[in-house]
Amino acid sequence: MSSRALRRLKGEQRAQAALHALKLTEEDDTDVDEQMKSNTQTAHTQKNISNIFELIGEADADPSLSDKELAEGINNGHQGAPLDKDAVKNEKANKKKKKKKAPAENGKDNLGAGDIDAILESVEKTKGLSHRSTNNSASEHRPVLYVEHRNLNPETELKRYFGARAVLGDQRSKQRQRQFHRCTWMTVYKEPWPRFSRPGISMSLVESKDGIQHFTFEHNREYQQVQFKFFDAVESMDPNNIVALLQLNPYHIDSLLQLSDVCRMQEDQETARDLIERALYSFECSFHPVFSLTSGMCRLDYRRPENRAFYLVLFKHVIFLEKRGCPRTALEYCKLILSLDPDNDPLCMLLLFDFLCLRCREYTTLIRLYEEWEVHRNLSQLPNFSLSVALSYYHLSQQEDISPVENQQLKQKSNVLLQNALIMFPGALMPLLDLCTVQPDAAVSSHAFFGPSTQTGQPPALSELVSLYVGRCHSLWKEAGQMLWLEENVRKVIKRVDTHDPYVEDCQNKRKQRYQSAPRNIHRHVLMSEIKEATATLPLEVTTQPGMGFDPLPPLDSLVSYTRPERQNTGASNESTLSLFFRSLLPNFNLQAPFQKGHLETPKGHVVTTFYQERPEDRQEVARAGHELNQEVNRLMVAMRDMLANIQFREPQWEDNHDRDEEEWD
């Protein structure tokens, strides 16, 4: 029996009341009894229904049957004749006189409103339990990086928090006026966006091996020309040039990325997020028909510049979703990025995975990834996994729907993991307590194992990882219960250190041998996360490199499919000021070009020896390069003029000498 049929039955109680009332009449109401028998006989001959539950089953079998037809089928015979009104009035009068209900011949037929409510509640409970159990069993068999389409939409999570009416607002009333656009999973086309047209990006299948499909994005000739113009706009250091380029090419990916960073720096978060969503829509419209977001078997090589933009757009979208208050949706996108290249993990999403799991309370997902990947990825050597997994076990032990034995096991497991994490990464405790505004005990702060020497003596790569975790996840440790749990285990760690536990020395040797230099993907993750505690620990070879927001720390082994044409006269910047001055007057002047000797005959017959420079063969390219250099010199002159205009001279401060004659300098 389905809940849908029960709801129909509950809504049809008025129609059924007459039928039940006619069955419960006294023996002297013979006319009503005869009419009731005729109605039931005709109903049996038509549909062969013995009780009302068979009617519900038949209604389920025929979903096209409307509520009105269902009520008419109960109250009427096969000819559709209505009940006698006088019989119904007589029955109501008899019920008032009797005041007591006669027992029904069949308990199933006598179904009251309270019974229906109870059945509905039981059906909903059993339905929810069965749905939950099927979901749990299905999730156990799914891959840990399985992506669900419905969780890619942030409105799904917001509806769960605030309701559909608060999230959608008046969007339902505008659905009829909205134009049709392509259905996408990651983002939805917005009316204020420019009209979408193919920007020149496509996806092709590179190879398919062992069930894994490798794809790559491609740029056509027109998009490559726009890309070259974008490079010129970036080198000009003027965001207005990028805006002008986007007006002509509203779905150029790198321009959307760069302008989003500019808007975010100017505290315009709404526009910055909208530009990233527009880039996502452009990418999704160019997907290959075989490319799947949820299978986890599709790969994109980060070494190709065309693919990097997709990684970066997804990463920035994850950051915006987490700040917006949608950690469950952000976790789904984190799985998607990690599934595109799980072996190399170019953006090092493992450093963010644990934080999102704790934010959306997906503790079992974090523990499952840790258990499945610990063997081949050694996740226990990352501070974020070592501490976050222990915190996940602690949260599971605090649940109310578990047995005392299971509670004790989870609590003991969390204690062991937290103690091992503190022994392996002792430099994380004091910064964590500092950001949580917790003053540690004197026994802890004065102990050499957690003292300042531990933080300054740890390897640089380990300092970067610890600072990243503390700066990102310190807000997850601020609850009072967690602080008491942390304090209890810190005291046990001190006892283990004082008693010379062999595990302490083992962890110390591991710290000395490992964490000497962090891989490039970790540096890239720290730069994109923009967490000041971690950014301050980056090495000089990373901070001194010129970085671009649309391609931070590109791989050293990039696979370039097309190159930017070389610009003419690139060595002009090394010339002298006099050479730049002549070049501003004469764009074709080149001091490095050889001089040619020539002869000029005057009108009077005299021969004059002259020297001139040989022009390049392509005069148009030289003229264009000279014009660009002329603009650069003009910018330099404007900057010098502004600098000279802002120079202020101080007047000399004379010493106070009262004996000096006031009219001495007159």
C-alpha positions as CSV (number, residue, x, y, z in Angstrom):
1,M,0.0,0.0,0.0
2,S,1.5,3.4,-1.0
3,S,1.2,6.6,0.9
4,R,-0.3,8.3,-2.1
5,A,-3.3,6.0,-2.0
6,L,-3.7,6.6,1.7
7,R,-3.7,10.3,1.2
8,R,-6.4,9.9,-1.4
9,L,-8.3,7.8,1.1
10,K,-7.9,10.5,3.8
11,G,-9.2,13.2,1.5
12,E,-12.2,11.0,0.5
13,Q,-13.5,10.4,4.1
14,R,-16.6,12.6,3.5
15,A,-17.5,10.5,0.5
16,Q,-16.9,7.3,2.4
17,A,-18.8,8.5,5.5
18,A,-22.1,7.9,3.8
19,L,-21.1,4.4,2.8
20,H,-20.0,3.5,6.3
21,A,-23.0,5.1,7.8
22,L,-25.4,3.1,5.6
23,K,-23.7,-0.1,6.8
24,L,-24.2,0.8,10.4
25,T,-27.9,1.5,10.4
26,E,-30.5,-0.3,12.6
27,E,-32.5,-3.2,11.4
28,D,-35.8,-1.2,11.2
29,D,-34.2,1.0,8.4
30,T,-34.9,-1.5,5.8
31,D,-35.0,0.9,2.8
32,V,-31.5,2.1,3.6
33,D,-30.2,-1.5,4.0
34,E,-31.7,-2.5,0.7
35,Q,-30.2,0.5,-1.1
36,M,-26.8,-0.3,0.5
37,K,-27.0,-3.9,-0.6
38,S,-27.8,-2.9,-4.1
39,N,-24.9,-0.4,-4.2
40,T,-22.4,-3.0,-2.9
41,Q,-23.6,-5.6,-5.3
42,T,-23.3,-3.4,-8.3
43,A,-19.8,-2.3,-7.1
44,H,-18.8,-6.0,-6.8
45,T,-20.1,-6.9,-10.2
46,Q,-18.3,-3.9,-11.7
47,K,-14.8,-4.2,-10.1
48,N,-15.1,-7.2,-7.7
49,I,-13.9,-5.2,-4.7
50,S,-14.3,-6.9,-1.3
51,N,-12.9,-4.1,0.9
52,I,-11.7,-0.6,0.6
53,F,-8.0,-1.7,0.6
54,E,-8.4,-3.4,-2.7
55,L,-9.7,-0.2,-4.1
56,I,-6.5,1.5,-2.9
57,G,-4.4,-1.1,-4.6
58,E,-6.3,-0.7,-7.8
59,A,-5.9,3.1,-7.6
60,D,-2.1,2.5,-7.3
61,A,-2.2,0.3,-10.3
62,D,-4.1,2.9,-12.3
63,P,-2.4,6.3,-11.6
64,S,-4.5,8.0,-14.2
65,L,-7.6,7.6,-12.0
66,S,-8.4,11.0,-10.6
67,D,-9.6,11.8,-7.1
68,K,-13.1,12.7,-8.4
69,E,-13.5,9.5,-10.3
70,L,-12.3,7.5,-7.2
71,A,-14.9,9.2,-5.0
72,E,-17.6,8.5,-7.5
73,G,-16.5,4.9,-7.7
74,I,-17.0,4.5,-4.0
75,N,-20.3,6.4,-3.7
76,N,-22.1,5.3,-6.9
77,G,-23.0,2.1,-8.5
78,H,-21.9,1.0,-12.0
79,Q,-24.6,3.2,-13.5
80,G,-23.4,6.2,-11.6
81,A,-26.7,6.7,-9.7
82,P,-26.4,8.9,-6.6
83,L,-27.4,7.9,-3.1
84,D,-30.9,8.6,-1.8
85,K,-30.9,11.9,0.1
86,D,-33.8,10.9,2.3
87,A,-32.0,7.8,3.4
88,V,-29.0,9.8,4.3
89,K,-31.1,12.2,6.4
90,N,-32.9,9.3,8.2
91,E,-29.5,7.8,9.0
92,K,-28.2,11.1,10.5
93,A,-31.3,11.3,12.7
94,N,-30.8,7.8,13.8
95,K,-27.2,8.5,14.7
96,K,-28.2,11.4,16.9
97,K,-30.7,9.3,18.8
98,K,-28.5,6.4,19.3
99,K,-25.3,8.3,20.4
100,K,-23.3,5.1,20.2
101,K,-21.6,3.5,17.2
102,A,-22.5,0.0,16.3
103,P,-19.4,-2.3,15.8
104,A,-18.5,-2.8,12.2
105,E,-18.9,-6.2,10.6
106,N,-15.3,-5.9,9.3
107,G,-12.6,-4.1,11.3
108,K,-10.9,-3.0,8.0
109,D,-14.1,-1.3,6.8
110,N,-14.5,0.8,9.9
111,L,-11.5,3.2,9.2
112,G,-11.6,6.5,11.1
113,A,-9.6,9.6,10.6
114,G,-7.2,8.8,13.5
115,D,-6.5,5.4,12.0
116,I,-5.6,6.9,8.7
117,D,-3.3,9.4,10.3
118,A,-1.5,6.6,12.2
119,I,-1.2,4.6,9.0
120,L,0.2,7.6,7.2
121,E,2.8,8.2,9.9
122,S,3.8,4.6,9.9
123,V,4.1,4.5,6.2
124,E,6.2,7.6,6.1
125,K,8.5,6.2,8.8
126,T,8.9,2.9,7.1
127,K,9.4,4.6,3.8
128,G,12.0,6.9,5.2
129,L,13.8,4.1,6.9
130,S,13.8,2.0,3.8
131,H,15.0,4.9,1.7
132,R,17.7,5.7,4.2
133,S,18.8,2.1,4.3
134,T,18.9,1.8,0.6
135,N,20.9,5.0,0.4
136,N,23.4,3.8,2.9
137,S,23.8,0.4,1.2
138,A,24.1,2.1,-2.2
139,S,26.6,4.6,-0.9
140,E,28.8,1.8,0.5
141,H,29.0,0.2,-2.9
142,R,29.7,3.4,-4.8
143,P,33.2,4.8,-5.2
144,V,34.3,7.2,-2.6
145,L,34.6,10.0,-5.2
146,Y,31.2,9.4,-6.7
147,V,29.5,12.6,-7.7
148,E,25.8,13.1,-7.6
149,H,24.2,15.5,-10.1
150,R,21.6,16.9,-7.7
151,N,24.4,17.9,-5.2
152,L,26.1,20.0,-7.8
153,N,23.4,22.6,-7.6
154,P,23.7,24.9,-4.5
155,E,20.0,25.6,-4.5
156,T,19.4,21.9,-3.4
157,E,21.4,22.6,-0.3
158,L,19.9,26.0,0.3
159,K,16.3,24.6,0.0
160,R,17.1,22.1,2.6
161,Y,18.1,24.9,5.0
162,F,15.6,27.7,4.2
163,G,12.9,26.1,2.1
164,A,12.1,26.3,-1.6
165,R,9.9,29.4,-1.2
166,A,12.8,31.4,0.4
167,V,15.4,30.3,-2.2
168,L,13.4,30.5,-5.4
169,G,11.4,33.6,-4.5
170,D,9.5,34.8,-7.5
171,Q,11.4,32.7,-10.0
172,R,8.4,30.4,-10.4
173,S,6.2,33.2,-11.7
174,K,8.9,34.1,-14.3
175,Q,9.3,30.6,-15.7
176,R,6.8,31.1,-18.4
177,Q,8.5,34.3,-19.6
178,R,12.0,32.7,-19.4
179,Q,13.6,31.7,-22.7
180,F,14.7,28.2,-23.3
181,H,18.4,27.5,-22.7
182,R,20.5,24.4,-22.6
183,C,20.0,22.3,-19.5
184,T,23.2,22.1,-17.5
185,W,24.2,20.5,-14.2
186,M,26.9,22.8,-12.7
187,T,25.2,26.1,-13.2
188,V,22.1,27.6,-14.7
189,Y,22.0,30.3,-17.4
190,K,21.0,33.7,-15.9
191,E,19.0,36.3,-17.8
192,P,21.4,39.2,-17.2
193,W,24.2,37.3,-18.9
194,P,25.1,38.1,-22.5
195,R,23.6,35.9,-25.2
196,F,25.6,32.7,-25.4
197,S,27.4,31.8,-28.6
198,R,30.1,29.2,-29.1
199,P,33.3,30.9,-27.8
200,G,35.6,28.6,-29.7
201,I,36.2,25.9,-27.1
202,S,35.6,22.2,-27.7
203,M,36.5,18.9,-26.1
204,S,37.9,15.9,-27.8
205,L,38.6,12.3,-26.6
206,V,42.4,11.6,-26.6
207,E,42.3,8.0,-25.6
208,S,40.4,5.3,-23.8
209,K,42.4,2.7,-21.9
210,D,41.3,0.2,-19.2
211,G,37.9,1.9,-18.9
212,I,39.4,5.3,-18.2
213,Q,38.8,8.0,-20.8
214,H,41.3,10.9,-21.3
215,F,39.9,14.1,-22.7
216,T,41.3,17.5,-23.5
217,F,39.9,21.0,-24.3
218,E,40.8,22.6,-27.6
219,H,40.9,26.2,-28.9
220,N,40.0,27.0,-32.5
221,R,41.8,29.7,-34.5
222,E,39.5,32.6,-33.5
223,Y,39.8,31.7,-29.8
224,Q,43.6,31.6,-30.1
225,Q,43.6,35.2,-31.5
226,V,41.4,36.3,-28.5
227,Q,43.9,34.6,-26.2
228,F,46.8,36.6,-27.7
229,K,44.8,39.8,-27.2
230,F,44.2,38.8,-23.6
231,F,47.9,38.4,-23.0
232,D,48.5,41.9,-24.3
233,A,45.7,43.2,-22.0
234,V,47.3,41.5,-19.0
235,E,50.7,43.0,-19.8
236,S,49.2,46.4,-20.0
237,M,48.3,46.1,-16.2
238,D,45.0,47.9,-16.9
239,P,41.8,46.0,-16.0
240,N,39.9,48.2,-18.4
241,N,41.5,46.5,-21.3
242,I,40.2,43.1,-20.0
243,V,36.7,44.6,-19.6
244,A,36.9,45.8,-23.2
245,L,38.0,42.4,-24.4
246,L,35.1,40.8,-22.5
247,Q,32.6,43.1,-24.1
248,L,33.5,41.7,-27.5
249,N,34.1,38.1,-26.2
250,P,31.8,37.7,-23.2
251,Y,32.6,34.0,-22.6
252,H,36.4,34.1,-22.8
253,I,37.5,31.9,-19.9
254,D,40.8,33.5,-18.9
255,S,39.4,37.0,-19.1
256,L,36.5,35.9,-16.8
257,L,39.0,34.4,-14.3
258,Q,41.3,37.5,-14.3
259,L,38.4,39.9,-13.9
260,S,36.9,37.8,-11.2
261,D,40.1,38.2,-9.2
262,V,40.0,42.0,-9.7
263,C,36.3,42.2,-8.5
264,R,37.1,40.0,-5.5
265,M,40.0,42.3,-4.5
266,Q,37.6,45.2,-4.7
267,E,35.2,43.4,-2.3
268,D,32.6,42.8,-5.1
269,Q,32.0,39.2,-4.2
270,E,28.7,38.9,-6.1
271,T,30.2,40.0,-9.4
272,A,33.3,37.8,-8.9
273,R,31.1,34.7,-8.3
274,D,28.9,35.5,-11.2
275,L,31.9,35.7,-13.6
276,I,33.1,32.2,-12.4
277,E,29.6,30.8,-12.9
278,R,29.6,32.2,-16.4
279,A,32.9,30.5,-17.1
280,L,31.4,27.2,-15.8
281,Y,28.5,27.5,-18.1
282,S,30.8,28.1,-21.1
283,F,32.8,25.0,-20.2
284,E,29.8,22.7,-19.7
285,C,28.3,23.7,-23.1
286,S,31.5,22.5,-24.7
287,F,31.6,19.1,-23.1
288,H,32.2,16.0,-25.2
289,P,29.0,13.8,-25.4
290,V,30.8,10.9,-23.7
291,F,32.3,13.1,-20.9
292,S,30.7,12.3,-17.6
293,L,30.9,14.3,-14.3
294,T,29.7,11.5,-12.1
295,S,31.4,8.4,-13.4
296,G,34.8,9.2,-12.0
297,M,36.5,7.6,-15.0
298,C,37.1,10.7,-17.0
299,R,40.5,12.4,-16.9
300,L,41.9,15.8,-17.8
301,D,45.7,16.4,-18.1
302,Y,46.7,19.5,-16.1
303,R,49.8,19.9,-18.2
304,R,47.8,21.2,-21.1
305,P,47.0,24.9,-20.7
306,E,43.6,24.4,-22.2
307,N,42.6,22.1,-19.4
308,R,44.1,24.2,-16.5
309,A,41.4,26.9,-16.8
310,F,38.7,24.2,-16.1
311,Y,40.6,23.2,-12.9
312,L,41.0,26.8,-11.8
313,V,37.3,27.7,-12.4
314,L,36.2,24.7,-10.4
315,F,38.5,25.5,-7.5
316,K,37.4,29.1,-7.3
317,H,33.8,27.9,-7.5
318,V,34.4,25.6,-4.5
319,I,35.8,28.6,-2.5
320,F,32.8,30.7,-3.3
321,L,30.4,27.9,-2.4
322,E,32.0,27.4,1.0
323,K,31.9,31.1,1.8
324,R,28.3,31.2,0.6
325,G,27.3,28.5,3.2
326,C,27.0,25.5,0.9
327,P,29.8,23.1,2.1
328,R,27.9,20.0,0.9
329,T,27.9,21.3,-2.7
330,A,31.5,22.4,-2.3
331,L,32.4,18.9,-1.2
332,E,30.8,17.5,-4.4
333,Y,32.9,19.8,-6.6
334,C,36.0,18.9,-4.6
335,K,35.3,15.2,-5.4
336,L,34.9,16.2,-9.1
337,I,38.2,18.0,-9.2
338,L,39.9,15.1,-7.4
339,S,38.4,12.6,-9.8
340,L,39.8,14.4,-12.9
341,D,43.3,13.4,-11.9
342,P,43.4,11.5,-8.6
343,D,47.0,10.2,-9.1
344,N,48.7,13.6,-9.5
345,D,46.1,15.9,-7.8
346,P,47.4,19.0,-9.5
347,L,45.5,21.4,-7.2
348,C,46.1,19.2,-4.1
349,M,42.4,18.9,-3.2
350,L,43.3,16.5,-0.4
351,L,44.3,19.5,1.7
352,L,40.7,20.8,1.4
353,F,38.7,17.6,1.4
354,D,38.8,17.1,5.1
355,F,37.7,20.6,5.9
356,L,34.6,20.4,3.7
357,C,33.7,17.0,5.1
358,L,33.8,18.4,8.6
359,R,31.8,21.5,7.6
360,C,29.0,19.4,6.1
361,R,29.3,16.6,8.7
362,E,30.2,13.9,6.2
363,Y,32.3,12.1,8.8
364,T,32.0,8.6,7.3
365,T,33.0,9.9,3.9
366,L,36.3,11.3,5.3
367,I,37.0,8.1,7.3
368,R,36.3,6.0,4.2
369,L,38.7,8.0,2.0
370,Y,41.3,7.8,4.7
371,E,41.0,4.0,5.1
372,E,41.0,3.4,1.3
373,W,43.8,5.7,0.4
374,E,46.1,5.4,3.4
375,V,48.0,2.4,1.9
376,H,49.0,4.0,-1.4
377,R,48.8,7.7,-0.6
378,N,50.1,7.7,3.1
379,L,47.5,10.2,4.2
380,S,48.5,9.9,7.8
381,Q,51.6,12.0,7.0
382,L,49.4,15.0,6.2
383,P,48.6,17.1,9.3
384,N,45.1,17.9,8.0
385,F,44.1,14.2,7.6
386,S,45.8,13.1,10.8
387,L,43.9,15.6,12.9
388,S,40.6,15.7,11.0
389,V,40.1,12.0,11.0
390,A,40.5,11.9,14.8
391,L,37.9,14.8,15.0
392,S,35.5,12.8,12.8
393,Y,35.7,9.8,15.1
394,Y,35.0,12.1,18.1
395,H,31.9,13.5,16.4
396,L,30.6,10.1,15.6
397,S,31.0,9.1,19.3
398,Q,28.8,12.0,20.3
399,Q,25.8,10.8,18.4
400,E,22.8,9.7,20.4
401,D,21.6,6.8,18.2
402,I,24.5,4.5,18.9
403,S,24.9,1.8,21.5
404,P,27.2,2.4,24.6
405,V,29.6,-0.2,23.3
406,E,30.0,1.5,20.0
407,N,30.3,4.8,21.7
408,Q,33.2,3.6,23.8
409,Q,34.9,2.1,20.8
410,L,34.6,5.3,18.8
411,K,35.8,7.4,21.7
412,Q,38.8,5.2,22.3
413,K,39.6,5.3,18.5
414,S,39.5,9.1,18.5
415,N,41.7,9.4,21.5
416,V,44.4,7.2,20.0
417,L,44.3,9.0,16.6
418,L,44.5,12.4,18.3
419,Q,47.4,11.5,20.5
420,N,49.3,10.1,17.5
421,A,48.6,13.2,15.5
422,L,49.9,15.5,18.3
423,I,53.0,13.4,18.6
424,M,53.6,13.5,14.9
425,F,52.8,17.2,14.5
426,P,53.5,18.9,17.8
427,G,54.0,22.3,16.1
428,A,50.2,22.5,15.3
429,L,49.0,22.7,18.9
430,M,50.1,26.2,20.1
431,P,49.1,28.0,16.8
432,L,45.7,26.2,17.0
433,L,45.1,27.3,20.6
434,D,46.2,30.8,19.7
435,L,43.7,31.2,16.9
436,C,41.0,29.6,19.1
437,T,41.8,32.3,21.8
438,V,42.5,29.6,24.4
439,Q,45.3,30.1,26.9
440,P,47.1,26.7,27.5
441,D,48.2,25.6,30.9
442,A,51.7,26.4,32.2
443,A,52.6,22.7,32.1
444,V,51.8,22.6,28.4
445,S,53.2,25.9,27.3
446,S,56.5,25.4,29.2
447,H,57.0,21.8,28.0
448,A,59.8,21.4,25.5
449,F,57.8,19.1,23.3
450,F,55.2,21.9,22.5
451,G,57.5,24.9,23.1
452,P,58.6,27.5,20.5
453,S,61.6,25.5,19.6
454,T,59.3,22.9,18.1
455,Q,57.7,25.3,15.8
456,T,60.9,27.0,14.6
457,G,62.8,23.7,14.3
458,Q,60.3,21.9,12.0
459,P,61.1,21.5,8.3
460,P,59.8,24.3,5.9
461,A,57.4,22.0,4.1
462,L,55.9,20.8,7.3
463,S,55.5,24.4,8.5
464,E,53.6,25.2,5.3
465,L,51.2,22.3,5.8
466,V,50.7,23.0,9.5
467,S,50.0,26.7,8.9
468,L,47.6,25.8,6.1
469,Y,45.6,23.5,8.3
470,V,45.5,25.8,11.4
471,G,44.6,28.8,9.3
472,R,41.7,27.0,7.6
473,C,40.3,24.6,10.2
474,H,40.8,26.4,13.5
475,S,37.1,27.4,13.6
476,L,36.2,23.7,13.8
477,W,37.9,23.3,17.2
478,K,36.2,26.1,19.1
479,E,33.5,24.1,20.8
480,A,33.9,23.6,24.5
481,G,33.5,19.9,24.4
482,Q,36.2,19.5,21.8
483,M,38.6,21.7,23.8
484,L,38.1,19.5,26.9
485,W,38.7,16.4,24.7
486,L,41.8,18.1,23.3
487,E,43.1,19.1,26.7
488,E,42.6,15.5,28.0
489,N,44.7,14.0,25.2
490,V,47.4,16.7,25.4
491,R,48.1,15.7,29.0
492,K,48.3,12.0,27.9
493,V,50.7,13.0,25.2
494,I,53.0,14.7,27.7
495,K,53.0,11.6,29.8
496,R,54.0,9.5,26.8
497,V,56.8,11.9,26.0
498,D,58.1,11.9,29.6
499,T,58.0,8.2,29.7
500,H,60.0,8.0,26.4
501,D,57.4,6.2,24.3
502,P,59.2,4.6,21.3
503,Y,56.5,6.2,19.0
504,V,57.7,9.7,19.9
505,E,61.3,9.0,18.7
506,D,59.9,7.3,15.6
507,C,57.9,10.4,14.7
508,Q,60.9,12.6,15.3
509,N,63.0,10.7,12.9
510,K,60.2,10.9,10.3
511,R,60.0,14.6,10.6
512,K,63.8,15.0,10.1
513,Q,63.8,12.8,7.0
514,R,60.7,14.1,5.3
515,Y,59.1,17.4,4.6
516,Q,62.3,19.0,3.3
517,S,60.6,20.5,0.2
518,A,56.9,20.6,-0.7
519,P,55.8,19.6,-4.2
520,R,54.7,22.2,-6.7
521,N,51.0,21.4,-6.3
522,I,51.1,22.2,-2.6
523,H,52.6,25.6,-3.3
524,R,49.9,26.1,-6.0
525,H,47.2,25.2,-3.5
526,V,48.5,27.6,-0.9
527,L,48.7,30.5,-3.4
528,M,45.1,29.9,-4.6
529,S,43.7,29.5,-1.1
530,E,45.1,32.9,0.0
531,I,45.4,31.9,3.7
532,K,47.8,34.4,5.2
533,E,49.2,32.0,7.8
534,A,50.2,29.6,5.0
535,T,51.2,32.2,2.4
536,A,53.8,33.6,4.8
537,T,55.6,30.2,4.9
538,L,56.1,29.9,1.1
539,P,59.7,29.7,0.0
540,L,61.4,32.6,-1.9
541,E,61.6,30.7,-5.2
542,V,57.8,30.7,-5.2
543,T,57.1,34.2,-4.0
544,T,59.6,35.8,-6.3
545,Q,58.3,34.2,-9.4
546,P,55.9,36.3,-11.6
547,G,52.5,34.7,-11.2
548,M,49.3,35.2,-13.0
549,G,45.8,34.6,-11.6
550,F,44.7,32.7,-14.7
551,D,47.6,30.3,-14.5
552,P,49.4,30.1,-11.1
553,L,52.6,28.1,-11.0
554,P,52.3,26.4,-14.3
555,P,53.8,22.9,-14.5
556,L,57.4,22.7,-15.6
557,D,56.5,20.0,-18.2
558,S,53.6,21.7,-19.9
559,L,52.3,20.4,-23.1
560,V,51.8,23.5,-25.3
561,S,49.6,23.0,-28.4
562,Y,50.1,26.5,-29.8
563,T,52.4,29.4,-29.0
564,R,52.1,33.1,-29.0
565,P,53.8,34.8,-31.9
566,E,57.0,36.8,-31.0
567,R,56.6,40.5,-30.7
568,Q,59.0,42.7,-32.7
569,N,61.8,44.8,-31.1
570,T,61.7,43.1,-27.8
571,G,65.2,44.3,-27.0
572,A,64.3,48.0,-27.1
573,S,63.8,48.2,-23.4
574,N,67.6,47.7,-22.9
575,E,68.5,50.7,-25.0
576,S,69.5,54.1,-23.7
577,T,67.3,57.0,-23.0
578,L,68.6,58.8,-26.1
579,S,67.7,55.8,-28.2
580,L,64.2,55.8,-26.7
581,F,63.9,59.5,-27.4
582,F,64.8,59.1,-31.1
583,R,62.5,56.1,-31.3
584,S,59.6,58.1,-30.0
585,L,60.2,60.6,-32.8
586,L,61.1,58.1,-35.4
587,P,59.4,54.8,-34.9
588,N,61.6,53.1,-37.5
589,F,64.8,54.1,-35.8
590,N,66.9,51.3,-34.5
591,L,70.2,51.9,-32.8
592,Q,71.2,48.3,-33.2
593,A,70.8,48.2,-36.9
594,P,73.9,48.6,-39.1
595,F,74.4,51.9,-40.9
596,Q,74.8,51.9,-44.6
597,K,77.0,54.3,-46.5
598,G,75.5,56.3,-49.4
599,H,76.2,59.2,-51.7
600,L,73.9,62.2,-52.4
601,E,74.4,64.5,-55.3
602,T,73.4,68.1,-54.8
603,P,71.8,70.3,-57.6
604,K,75.2,72.0,-58.1
605,G,76.9,68.7,-58.8
606,H,78.6,68.2,-55.5
607,V,78.7,64.7,-54.0
608,V,77.9,64.4,-50.3
609,T,78.6,61.2,-48.4
610,T,75.6,60.2,-46.1
611,F,74.9,57.3,-43.6
612,Y,71.4,55.8,-43.3
613,Q,69.9,52.7,-41.6
614,E,68.7,49.8,-43.6
615,R,64.9,49.3,-43.2
616,P,63.5,45.8,-42.5
617,E,61.7,44.1,-45.3
618,D,58.3,44.1,-43.6
619,R,57.7,47.8,-43.0
620,Q,54.2,47.3,-41.5
621,E,55.5,45.2,-38.7
622,V,58.2,47.7,-37.9
623,A,55.7,50.6,-37.9
624,R,53.4,48.7,-35.6
625,A,56.2,47.9,-33.2
626,G,57.4,51.4,-33.3
627,H,53.9,52.7,-32.5
628,E,53.7,50.3,-29.5
629,L,57.1,51.5,-28.3
630,N,56.0,55.1,-28.7
631,Q,53.0,54.4,-26.4
632,E,55.3,52.9,-23.8
633,V,57.6,55.9,-23.9
634,N,54.6,58.2,-23.5
635,R,53.4,56.2,-20.5
636,L,57.0,56.6,-19.1
637,M,56.9,60.3,-19.7
638,V,53.6,60.7,-18.0
639,A,54.8,58.7,-15.0
640,M,57.9,60.9,-14.8
641,R,55.8,64.1,-15.1
642,D,53.6,62.9,-12.2
643,M,56.6,62.1,-10.1
644,L,58.1,65.5,-10.7
645,A,54.9,67.2,-9.9
646,N,54.6,65.5,-6.6
647,I,58.1,66.5,-5.4
648,Q,57.9,68.9,-2.5
649,F,60.8,70.9,-1.2
650,R,61.0,71.7,2.5
651,E,61.8,75.2,3.6
652,P,64.9,75.3,5.9
653,Q,64.0,75.6,9.5
654,W,65.8,78.6,11.0
655,E,66.9,78.4,14.6
656,D,65.3,80.8,17.0
657,N,67.8,83.6,17.5
658,H,66.3,86.6,19.3
659,D,69.6,88.5,18.9
660,R,69.4,88.4,15.1
661,D,68.5,91.7,13.5
662,E,65.0,91.3,11.8
663,E,66.0,93.8,9.1
664,E,69.3,92.1,8.3
665,W,68.0,90.5,5.1
666,D,65.9,93.4,4.0
